Structure formats: C-alpha cells, structure tokens
Amino acid sequence: MSSGAYFQGPLCLLAYSTNFAESLNALVDYSIANLAESTGLAGNMDPGRENSIDWGDAGGRGWDESNEEHVRTMLAAKIHRVSFRGTPSHYFAAVKRVRDFVQHHEQRFGPDRKVRLAAGLVWECIAEEDPADRERRIRDVRILAGIFSALGAKDFRLITRDEIIRGSCGCKSKAVFNSWEGKLQPFTEEQIKWTLRALEKRNLFVRYCYQNRHVYFAAASFGRERLKDEVEKLKLSRTGVEEWRRQDRAHSRNVAAKISRPVQREAVNAL
C-alpha cells in the first residue's frame, strides 16, 4: 500500500460505533463515497477508464460496468486502494447509515471538523487481533485524529493537549465534548503525553515547543527544523506588530493630550 493513500471524513465518525474497527470502516466508506461523487473524479472518467478497473468477480456480486454510479464507486475505491467484497446494495446501505449519522450530528452541533488518516494506520488498526496491540493501535489512531483534525489544512498550528483529548473522542470543540453523550471515553493526560512521544519517534508528525509554553504541530513532511523556523518567525512578527501598536497608541495619546491643552488654557483665561 502506498504511503500516500489516506481516508478523510468527519471527526465524529471516530464514535460511529462502540466497535472502533466499525468506526474506521465507516470512515473508509464515507471517504470512498465522497470521492465517487466529487467533481475531482471527472478527470479520471475519460472513455475506457472503467476498463482499467479490476472488476474481477464484482459482476457476479451485482456490480455493473454500465452503471455510472457503480463505475465511479469502483474507481474511487481503486484510488483509495480498496477492494470491495460485498454487493452494491450492501455498500450503498452502509454509506447511507454513515451519512445519516453524520447528518444527525451536524444538525445538532454544526459542520464537523474533517480528519485525514493514513490508510496504512487504518488497516493495521482494523486487522489487529491481539487485544493489547489493538488497544495501542486504537489509541494511536485516535490521538493522531485529534492532532490532524485540529491541524486541518494549515501547514502548522498551535494545538493544546485538551484539544487533542477532545479530538481523540470525536469532538471538534469543548462545547461538543461537554454535551455529546455519544463521544468516546477520553484518555488521561498521561496517556496523551507518552503516546505523543511514541508517535513522534515514529515520525508520524513533528512538533516544536516555543519557550516551554506553546506546542506547535505539523505533518512529518513539513520537517521539525522548518517548523521551528516558521514558529519563531511568526512569534517575532507578532512581537513586532504588538510593539508597533503599543507605540502607535502612545503616540495617539500624546497627540490627544497636546490638542486638549490649548482648549483648557482658553477655558481658564475665560474665567
């Protein structure tokens, strides 16, 4: 499987089921369905493109090469490096259940954050059979989801430990965390702390702590040295802007004071 493959969907899908493997499968289904319906797939829909899909025994299970929805779905699955084993009716029913779950959640809490997870990590977590290893893999995936849902499309971002805890429960915000009864059980700060350390050693992300206070995160491809440089550049620029604003406010106060003094003298003379 290519390291570039990933699945993307709403953060709340982490809590789709009490069985975390089913929640991850829901994320996979959602990601494939979204790509199948996107205009971005149009470039891959040139004549004969469907012939590049390995249909295998899919036709015997009801997948129809002449059905555009089936072709788009199979192509999206191929791009995601996923092979369907079930029937179209089974897949589309599963997608409907997943979308109904997301719709209900977003009607209550508003548009959700999106989370993007590497396919390799998702499949390893789904396939793990050893209970101890499964627990570790679930924790890894949930905490990575907390990081990457907070990071979003930004190159780097300040992310707090509380934000990671909330995200790992499937919650985009403090308000959702405090009121959603369907969220996952939160990890302790200690669990977050040593899991972050282990994940960072595996080069699954990079982080930089500025002046022992603010921790910034970025994708591993961004690089720690670049992250350090960008954070310090950002902090220096903000410091410069604040200093300029401070001087401007002081200058404005001085100007206002000078303007008001003659008026005060004239008022005294009038008396």
N, C-alpha and C positions, 0 to 999 in steps of 0.2 A: 504494500500500500504506500502510495506517495505521501511524503510528509506534508505536501501542500494541500491534501484533502481535509475538509472540515465540514462541520454541521453547524447551522445557525438557526436560532429560533428565540421566542420569548423566554425570559428568565424564569417565569412562573412554571414552565414545564419541568423544572427540577422536582417539583412537588406534584406532578401529574398523578403519580401512583405511590402507594406505600412500598411497592417493589421498585427499587431505583433502576433496575435494568429496564423495566417497562417505561419508566420516565425517559430514559435515554433513547429507547426505541421510538417514543413519541416525538422526541427532538429530531431523530432521523427522518421519520415520516413527514414531519412539518417542513423540514429543510428541503426535501425532495419535491414535495407538492408545491412549495413556493417557487422553486426554480422552474418547475414544469410550466407554471402559469406566468412566469415573468417574460417581459419583452426581451430580456437579455438572452433568452434561449433562441430567439428568432434567427440569429446568425448561424446557429447550428442546424437550422431546419431546411437547408437547401435540398433540392431534389436528390434523392438517392441517399440522403443522410441516414434514413431509417435502416438502410441496408447494412450500415456499419454497426448496428446494434446486434449483439449476440442474443438472438431470440431463444435459442436452444429449444427447450420443451415448453416455452412460455405459451405457445399457441395451444398446446394441449390443455393448458390451465385457464384458457379464456382470453389471453392477451391477443389483441387483433392488430396486425400490422397496417390495416386500412383505417383504423380508428385513430384520429389525430390526437385525442386525449391520451390514448394508450401509448402512442409513439412518443409524445412529449414526456410522459411519465417515465418511460423506459430510457429515454435519452438522458433525462435528469438523473435517474438512478445510475446510469453509466458514468456520468460526470462525477457523481459522488462515490463511484466505485462500490456500488451496492447491487447485489443480485437478488431479485425477488424470488421467493419460493412459493408464495401463495397465489390466490386468484385475484383478478382486478376488483371484484366485489368486496373481498376481504380487505384489500389495501385501502380502497376508497372509503369504506365504512370506518376503518381505523383513523383515517385522516379527518373525517367528519367529527368523530369523537374528540380528537385532539383540538380541532379548531373550535368546537363548541366550548371546550374547557377554557381555551384562551379568550374567547369572546366573553364568556361569563366573567372571567377575572378582570378583563379590561373594562367591561361595563361598570364594574364596581370600583376599580382603582385607577382607571385611565390607561393610556398606552403604556405598555411594559417596555422595560429595557430589553435589548437583544443580547444574547450570549453566543459567542462563537467558540467552538471547541474542536481541537484536532481530532480527526477521525480515529487515528490510532489509539488515543487515550480512551475514546468512547467504546471502541470494540473490545479493548482489553478489559475494561470495567464490566461490560456486558457478559463477556465469556468467562470471567474468573469464577472458579468453582470452590477454591479454598476459602473458608469463612474468614480467616484472619486477613488474607490478602485482599479479599473482596472488600472488607471494611476499609482497608487502607486505600484501595483504588477509588472507592466511593468518596472518601474524604478528600483525596487529591483532586478528583474531578469537580466536586462541589466548591472547593476553595479556589480552584482555577476559574470556575464560573463566576465566583464573587469578584475576582480580580478583573477578568476580561469584560464582564458586563459593565463594570464601573469605568473601565478604560474606554470602552466604546470605540469610536473611530479616531480618537485622538492618538497622537504619537506617544505622549506620556501624560501622566496625571498624578496629582496628589490623591492618594487613597488611604483612608483610615482603616484601622483594624475593625472598628464597629461596622464600617461599610462592607468589609469582606465577610464578616459574620452574617450580616443581613442578606447579602447576595448569595451566600452559600446555602441559605434557607429558601431561596427562590423569591426573595423580596427586593424590590427596586429601591425602597425607601424606608425610613423609620416609621412613617405612618402605616405602610402596608405591614411591616414587621409587627407593629403593635396591635393591629386589628384583624389580620388574616389568620383564621383558625386552621387553615389548610397548609400553613408553612411547615417546612421540615424542622426537625429538632436542631436548635443551634449548637454549634461547637463552643467549647470553652476558649478563653483567650490563650491558654497554654497550648491547646491543640492547634490553634491557628498559628501560634508562634513557631512551634517546631516543625509543623507541616510546611510552612512558608520556607523555612530554612532548607528542608529536604528538597522541595520543588525547585528552589533557586539553584541548588547544587546540580540538579539535572538539567539546568539551562532552559527551563520552560518559561521563564520571564527574567527580567532584570529589574533591580530596584536600587534606589540611592536615597540615603537618609541625609537630609540637609540640616546641618548644625544640631544633630541629635534630636530633632523635633519632628520634621515633616518628612514622610516617606513617599517618594515618587516611584511609580511603576511604569514599565514599558514592555513591549514584546521583546523576546530574546534577540530577534533580528535587529532591533534598534541599537543594541550594544550598551554595556554599562558605562564605558568612558564617554560615549556620546550623550547618554542620559545625564551623567554628571555635568558635562559641559553645558547642556541645554538648561538644566535646572539652575545652575549658578548664573548663567546669562539672564535667565528670567528673573531671578531674585535681584540681581544687580540693576536690571532695567526698572523693576518695580520700586527699588530703593531710590533710584534717580528720579522717577516720576513723583514719588512722595515728597522728596526733598524740594523739587521744583514747585509742587503745590504748596508746601509749607512756606517757601519764600514768597510765592505769589500772594498767599493770604496775609503774610506780614506786610508786604508792600501795599496791599489794598487797605489794610488798617492804617498805615502811615498816611496814605493819601487822604483817607476819610478824615483823619484827625486834623490834617493841615487845612482842609476845606472848611471844617467846622469852627476853627479858631477865630477867623475874622468875624464871623457872624456873632460869636459870643462876645467879642470886644465891642462890636457895634451896639449890641444889646446893653452892655454895661454903660457905654457912653450916653446912650439914650436916657438912661436913668439919671 
